[in-house]
Amino acid sequence: MPTLRAKHVTPHAFRHATAVHLVSAGVDVTVIRSWLGHVT
């Protein structure tokens, strides 16, 4: 997408967006946390 060239996407924003999409898809939060390497 050409519009993404002007945007600054950080790794945090990418991970957050991925997590939100996974939650919306019904994936369990503990699984998402494990996949993304979140430490409790």
LINQUILIN-V844673 format. One record per run of one state. SS is the DSSP state (2 for helix, 1 for strand, 0 for the rest). FROM is the first residue (numbers start at 1). TO is the last residue. Records with the same first field share a line. If there is no record, write none. Layout:
SS->FROM-TO, FROM-TO
This chain:
0->1-1, 7-10, 25-28, 37-40
2->2-6, 11-24, 29-36
